[in-house]
Amino acid sequence: MSRMRPPRVRRLIQLYVGLVLYGVSASMLLLAGLGVDPWDVLHQGLSRRFGLGVGTWAIIVSGAVLLLWIPPRQRPGFGTLNNALIVGLVIDLMLAIVPPVHFLPAQIVVMLGGVLLNGIATGLYIGAGLGPGPRDGLMTGLAARGHSIRIVRTSIELTVLVTGWLLGGTVGVGTVVYALGIGPIAHVTVPRFRIPLDEPRSASPSEQDEQVHTRPRSQAECIESRV
């Protein structure tokens, strides 16, 4: 039986909802003040050392990371470019209109909510299938050259974490909770929100078997199998 193609508008809506929620979740971790994810430790450290907003630095760093896509010959998708811009804009907007949280129980709730929302947002924008984020693409591009994706991811995130901490970024319990929680949450949300690849016509049993073994996997499927 043929499978209906997911409407293009569905992919776009899911992409933008995911990116906006990702920016909101990153802002929640920043506002909680208990530690943020490794990349935002870097963005926060750059902001404290050189000025400009955390979100602005997220956009600048995204642009720099995209330049690192050139050696492994990665190609940005529509979602990649939107990721580089929208997440940073949402972070700066949220930090401008929402005051920091100071009461410890509230900080814990906001921090935990930020980690959970971040995992949901990750599943949404990756599942849309319109291109990986700049940092995701760098990781998968290097891994595709024969390196272990776990080693690549760990090396990259430790590097940005230490660099951001040395620049003045906040490393704390929120950083640890994020590191331990984001994988299990993404393990659930990435396959849950993944929109299947378009299949314009029905295929015979032999063709279906060949497609299973020969078609390239989407980024969502690759991450789903490695989380």
SVG drawing of the C-alpha trace seen along z (x, -y; Angstrom):
<svg xmlns="http://www.w3.org/2000/svg" viewBox="-2 -44 42 54">
<polyline fill="none" stroke="black" stroke-width="0.4" points="0.0,0.0 1.4,-3.4 2.1,-5.9 0.8,-9.4 3.5,-12.0 3.7,-14.2 2.6,-17.7 5.5,-20.1 3.7,-22.5 3.8,-19.9 7.6,-19.7 7.9,-23.5 5.6,-23.9 7.4,-21.1 10.8,-22.6 9.8,-26.1 8.0,-24.9 11.1,-22.8 13.5,-25.6 11.5,-28.2 11.1,-25.7 14.8,-24.9 15.5,-28.6 13.0,-28.8 14.5,-25.7 18.0,-27.1 16.8,-30.4 15.2,-28.5 18.5,-26.9 20.2,-30.3 17.5,-32.0 17.7,-29.2 21.3,-30.0 22.3,-26.4 24.4,-25.6 23.7,-25.2 24.5,-22.8 28.1,-22.8 27.5,-25.0 25.6,-27.6 28.5,-27.6 30.6,-28.8 28.1,-31.3 27.6,-32.7 31.3,-32.9 31.8,-34.8 29.0,-37.1 30.5,-37.8 34.0,-38.3 33.3,-40.3 29.8,-41.7 26.8,-41.0 23.9,-38.8 24.2,-35.0 21.8,-34.4 23.9,-36.7 27.0,-34.6 25.0,-31.5 24.4,-32.8 28.0,-33.8 29.3,-30.5 26.8,-28.7 28.3,-30.5 31.8,-29.6 30.8,-25.9 29.2,-25.9 32.6,-26.8 33.9,-23.6 31.4,-21.7 33.6,-22.4 36.4,-19.8 34.0,-16.8 31.9,-18.2 28.7,-18.6 25.9,-20.5 23.5,-22.6 19.8,-22.1 17.0,-24.6 16.6,-23.7 20.3,-24.1 20.3,-27.8 17.1,-28.4 18.6,-26.7 21.6,-28.9 19.5,-32.0 16.2,-31.3 17.5,-29.7 19.8,-32.6 17.1,-35.2 14.7,-33.4 17.4,-33.2 18.1,-37.0 14.3,-37.8 13.6,-35.6 16.5,-36.9 15.4,-40.5 11.8,-40.0 12.0,-37.3 13.8,-38.1 16.3,-35.5 15.0,-33.1 16.5,-33.4 14.4,-31.2 16.2,-27.8 13.1,-25.5 11.9,-27.6 15.4,-27.5 15.3,-23.6 11.9,-23.4 12.9,-25.8 16.1,-23.9 14.4,-20.5 11.7,-21.9 14.4,-23.4 16.1,-20.0 12.8,-18.2 11.7,-20.9 15.1,-20.8 14.8,-17.1 11.3,-17.5 12.5,-20.4 15.4,-18.3 13.0,-15.6 10.8,-18.1 13.4,-19.9 15.4,-16.8 12.3,-14.8 11.2,-17.4 13.9,-16.1 14.9,-19.5 18.6,-19.5 20.6,-19.1 21.6,-21.9 25.2,-23.3 26.6,-21.5 24.7,-18.2 26.0,-18.3 29.6,-18.9 29.3,-15.8 27.7,-13.5 30.1,-14.8 33.2,-13.9 31.7,-10.6 31.0,-9.7 34.7,-9.8 35.2,-6.7 35.3,-8.2 33.1,-7.0 30.2,-9.3 30.4,-9.1 34.1,-10.0 33.5,-12.9 30.5,-14.2 32.3,-13.9 35.5,-15.5 33.6,-18.5 31.4,-19.1 34.3,-18.8 36.3,-21.3 33.5,-23.9 32.6,-23.3 36.1,-23.9 36.6,-26.9 33.3,-28.4 34.1,-27.8 37.5,-29.5 35.7,-32.5 33.3,-32.7 30.3,-30.5 28.3,-28.8 29.0,-25.2 26.8,-23.6 24.3,-21.0 22.2,-22.0 25.1,-21.1 25.3,-17.6 21.5,-17.1 21.5,-18.1 24.4,-15.8 22.7,-12.8 19.1,-13.6 19.2,-14.8 20.3,-11.4 17.4,-9.4 14.9,-12.1 16.1,-12.4 16.0,-8.6 12.3,-8.8 11.5,-12.1 13.5,-11.7 11.8,-8.6 8.4,-9.8 8.5,-13.0 10.3,-11.7 8.4,-12.3 9.0,-9.3 10.7,-9.9 8.4,-10.6 7.3,-7.4 5.4,-8.6 4.2,-5.1 3.7,-1.6 6.6,0.8 6.6,4.5 7.9,6.8 11.3,7.2 11.6,3.4 10.7,2.8 13.4,5.2 15.9,3.5 14.9,0.0 15.4,1.1 18.9,2.2 20.0,-0.5 18.4,-3.8 20.4,-6.4 19.2,-7.0 18.0,-10.4 19.8,-12.3 16.9,-11.4 17.4,-7.7 21.1,-8.0 20.8,-9.8 18.0,-7.4 20.3,-4.4 23.2,-6.0 21.6,-7.8"/>
</svg>
